[in-house]
Amino acid sequence: MIKSMTGYGKAIAETQQKKITIEIKSLNSKQLDLNTKLPWFYKEKEPEIRNLISQKLDRGKIELAIFFDMLDEEVATVINKAAVKSYYNQFLEIASDLEIDLDDQIFSAIMKLPDTLKNEKHELSESEWDLVRTKIMESISMLDLYRIEEGNSIMADIQKCIGKILVLLDKVETFESGRITRVREKLLTILEENLGKENIDKNRFEQELIFYLEKFDINEEKVRLRTHCEYFLETAKTPSPNGKILNFITQEIGREINTIGSKANDASIQKHVVMMKDELEKIKEQTLNVL
């Protein structure tokens, strides 16, 4: 079953003091690229959060953010006086060294520095973490469901493209008998023009023609191309993650299509090869987003 690497999940937890929002989103990536944006008092839980995400989501560029709004007025943000005084004293020392004067505007700059504001109630209780952990799992599950739905859409598009490639391959076969005849007639005409019809050894010509036409034979490529297409569809139905394997199979499909094109020596076949390449490019774009 194909899963997309694109997804989004959101969950909200509430305590008596806080409204906590958990958001997680995912984009395509070659490996797991995980970024977290957490309140500072959740930092101690970051390894556990990363472990929860990696166990469920496998791969992708994933970003998890936790925000909170205070609901209890008693839990207010206050000025960290010790930090402000420390910053101010440092500014005074620098101003003295540089022989410049400080004015009241310096406080505006100080308040933008780290740790000048603090929350009096910043302890993370076990009950709050249990609630948040549950909501994180809920948001991850929501993102995973989103990935499944996106994967179903990708699968439908890929099946259409593979189907078109196989139809085009069937059409290529209708041009093969005429292609060989045209090559034979072309070579015979060249020989007659250069050597004269009476000087051509018909038996030798037919023997050499067999070896020459072997270079234009595309039966093996057709069989392999059909096999690769069938294997692609079979692999797409296996449990994810299977995106990397699908990418490898598309490379093999492309190799057979290119070989058919290089051996074709026929305008009609070349036209169908170009159309097969177009469908393959659509498949490659889709598989880049497959988990």
C-alpha positions in Angstrom: 0.0 0.0 0.0 1.4 3.3 -1.1 1.7 6.1 1.5 2.5 9.7 0.7 5.2 11.5 2.6 3.0 14.6 2.7 0.7 15.0 5.7 -0.7 17.1 8.4 -2.0 16.5 11.9 -3.3 18.6 14.8 -4.5 18.0 18.3 -5.4 20.2 21.2 -5.0 19.4 24.9 -6.3 21.6 27.8 -5.4 21.7 31.5 -6.7 24.1 34.1 -3.9 26.5 33.3 -3.1 26.0 29.6 -4.5 25.3 26.2 -1.8 23.3 24.4 -1.8 22.9 20.6 0.2 20.2 18.8 0.8 20.5 15.1 2.8 18.1 12.9 3.4 18.3 9.2 5.4 16.3 6.7 6.9 16.8 3.3 9.0 14.4 1.1 12.7 13.7 1.9 15.2 11.0 1.2 15.4 10.1 4.9 13.9 11.1 8.3 14.5 14.9 8.7 12.9 15.8 12.0 12.6 19.3 13.5 10.8 20.2 16.7 9.6 23.6 18.0 9.0 23.1 21.7 8.4 25.4 24.8 11.6 25.4 26.8 10.1 23.4 29.7 9.3 20.6 27.2 12.9 20.3 26.0 13.6 17.4 28.5 11.0 15.4 26.6 12.4 16.0 23.1 14.2 12.6 22.8 11.0 10.8 23.7 9.0 12.9 21.2 11.5 12.2 18.5 11.3 8.5 19.3 7.5 8.5 19.1 7.6 10.2 15.6 10.3 8.0 14.1 8.6 4.8 15.2 5.4 5.7 13.4 6.4 7.9 10.4 9.6 6.3 9.1 10.7 8.9 6.6 10.0 12.5 5.4 10.8 16.1 6.3 8.8 16.3 9.5 8.2 19.3 11.7 6.4 19.2 15.1 5.4 22.3 17.0 3.9 22.7 20.4 2.3 26.0 21.4 0.4 27.0 24.5 -1.9 29.7 25.7 -2.3 30.5 29.4 -5.9 30.2 30.7 -5.1 30.9 34.4 -4.6 34.6 35.1 -2.6 33.8 38.2 0.0 32.1 36.0 1.5 35.2 34.5 4.7 36.1 32.7 6.9 38.2 34.9 10.1 40.1 34.3 13.3 38.3 35.3 14.8 41.1 37.4 18.1 39.3 37.9 18.6 38.8 34.2 17.7 42.4 33.4 20.1 43.8 36.1 22.9 41.6 34.8 22.3 42.8 31.2 22.1 46.4 32.4 25.4 46.2 34.4 27.1 44.7 31.3 25.9 47.5 29.2 27.1 50.0 31.7 30.6 48.4 31.7 30.7 48.4 27.9 29.5 52.1 27.8 32.2 53.0 30.3 34.9 51.3 28.2 33.7 53.0 25.0 33.1 56.4 26.8 29.5 56.7 25.7 26.3 57.5 27.6 23.3 55.2 28.1 19.7 56.5 28.0 16.4 54.9 29.1 16.0 53.4 25.6 18.5 50.7 26.6 15.7 48.9 28.5 13.9 48.3 25.2 16.9 46.5 23.9 17.5 44.6 27.1 13.9 43.2 27.1 14.4 41.6 23.7 17.3 39.6 25.0 16.9 35.9 26.1 15.5 35.0 29.6 14.4 38.6 30.5 10.8 37.2 30.8 9.9 34.1 32.7 6.9 32.1 33.8 6.5 31.6 37.5 4.9 28.2 37.0 7.1 26.4 34.5 7.3 22.9 35.9 6.0 20.2 33.6 3.9 17.9 35.7 3.6 14.2 34.9 -0.2 14.5 34.4 0.3 17.3 31.9 3.0 15.3 30.0 0.8 12.2 29.9 -2.0 14.3 28.4 0.3 16.0 25.9 1.9 12.7 24.9 -1.5 11.2 24.1 -2.3 14.2 22.0 1.1 13.9 20.2 0.2 10.3 19.3 -3.2 11.5 18.1 -1.7 14.1 15.8 0.8 11.6 14.5 -2.1 9.2 13.7 -4.0 12.0 12.0 -1.0 12.7 9.8 -0.6 9.0 9.0 -4.2 8.8 7.9 -3.6 11.9 5.7 -0.6 10.1 4.2 -2.8 7.0 3.4 -5.4 9.1 1.6 -2.7 11.0 -0.4 -1.2 7.6 -1.2 -4.4 6.3 -2.6 -4.6 9.3 -5.0 -0.9 8.7 -6.0 -1.6 5.0 -6.6 -4.6 5.8 -8.9 -2.4 8.2 -11.0 0.5 5.7 -11.2 -1.8 2.9 -12.3 -3.1 5.1 -15.2 0.4 5.9 -16.3 1.6 2.3 -16.2 -1.5 1.3 -18.1 -0.8 3.9 -20.8 2.8 2.6 -21.1 1.6 -1.0 -21.6 -1.0 0.2 -24.2 1.8 2.1 -26.1 4.0 -1.0 -25.9 1.2 -3.0 -27.6 1.0 -0.4 -30.3 4.8 -0.6 -30.8 4.5 -4.3 -31.7 2.1 -3.4 -34.6 4.9 -1.5 -36.3 7.6 -4.2 -36.0 6.9 -6.3 -39.1 6.8 -3.3 -41.4 10.0 -1.9 -39.8 12.0 -5.0 -40.7 10.7 -5.0 -44.3 11.6 -1.3 -44.7 15.1 -1.8 -43.3 15.6 -4.8 -45.8 14.4 -2.8 -48.7 16.5 0.2 -47.8 19.7 -1.8 -47.5 18.9 -3.6 -50.8 18.3 -0.3 -52.6 21.7 1.0 -51.3 23.5 -2.1 -52.6 21.8 -2.0 -56.0 22.7 1.7 -56.4 26.3 1.1 -55.5 27.1 -2.4 -56.8 24.4 -3.0 -59.4 21.6 -5.5 -59.1 23.4 -8.2 -61.1 26.4 -8.1 -58.7 24.5 -8.8 -55.5 24.8 -12.3 -54.0 21.2 -12.9 -52.7 22.2 -15.7 -50.4 25.0 -13.7 -48.8 22.8 -10.7 -48.5 20.2 -12.6 -46.6 22.8 -14.1 -44.3 24.3 -10.7 -43.5 20.9 -9.2 -43.1 20.0 -11.6 -40.3 23.1 -10.5 -38.3 22.4 -6.9 -39.0 18.7 -7.0 -38.0 19.7 -8.6 -34.7 20.9 -5.2 -33.6 17.4 -3.8 -34.1 15.6 -6.6 -32.4 13.6 -5.3 -29.4 11.8 -8.4 -28.2 13.9 -8.8 -25.1 13.4 -5.2 -24.2 9.6 -5.5 -24.6 9.5 -8.5 -22.4 11.6 -6.8 -19.7 9.6 -3.6 -19.9 6.3 -5.4 -19.4 7.8 -7.4 -16.5 9.1 -4.3 -14.8 5.7 -2.6 -15.1 3.9 -5.6 -13.6 6.5 -5.7 -10.8 6.1 -2.0 -10.1 2.3 -2.5 -9.6 2.9 -5.6 -7.4 5.4 -3.7 -5.3 3.1 -0.7 -4.9 0.6 -3.0 -3.2 3.1 -4.2 -0.6 3.2 -2.6 2.9 5.0 0.8 3.1 7.7 2.0 3.1 8.2 1.0 -0.5 9.0 4.3 -2.2 12.7 3.7 -2.6 12.1 0.3 -4.3 9.6 1.9 -6.6 12.2 4.5 -7.6 14.6 1.8 -8.5 12.0 0.0 -10.6 11.3 3.3 -12.5 15.0 3.4 -13.4 14.8 0.0 -14.9 11.6 0.9 -16.8 13.3 3.9 -18.2 16.3 1.9 -19.3 14.2 -0.5 -21.3 12.2 2.4 -22.9 15.4 4.1 -23.9 16.9 0.9 -25.4 13.7 0.4 -27.5 14.0 3.9 -28.7 17.7 3.6 -29.7 17.0 0.3 -31.5 13.8 1.4 -33.2 15.1 2.9 -36.4 11.4 3.7 -37.1 9.6 7.1 -36.8 6.3 5.5 -35.6 8.0 3.5 -32.8 10.1 6.6 -31.8 6.9 8.6 -31.5 5.4 6.0 -29.1 8.7 5.8 -27.2 8.5 9.6 -26.6 4.9 9.1 -25.2 6.1 6.3 -22.9 8.9 8.5 -21.6 6.3 11.2 -20.9 4.2 8.8 -18.8 7.3 7.6 -17.0 8.3 11.1 -16.0 4.8 11.5 -14.4 5.5 8.3 -12.5 8.9 9.5 -11.3 7.4 12.7 -10.0 4.8 10.8 -8.1 7.2 8.3 -6.6 9.4 11.0 -5.2 6.6 11.7 -2.7 6.0 8.0 -1.9 7.1 6.9 1.6 
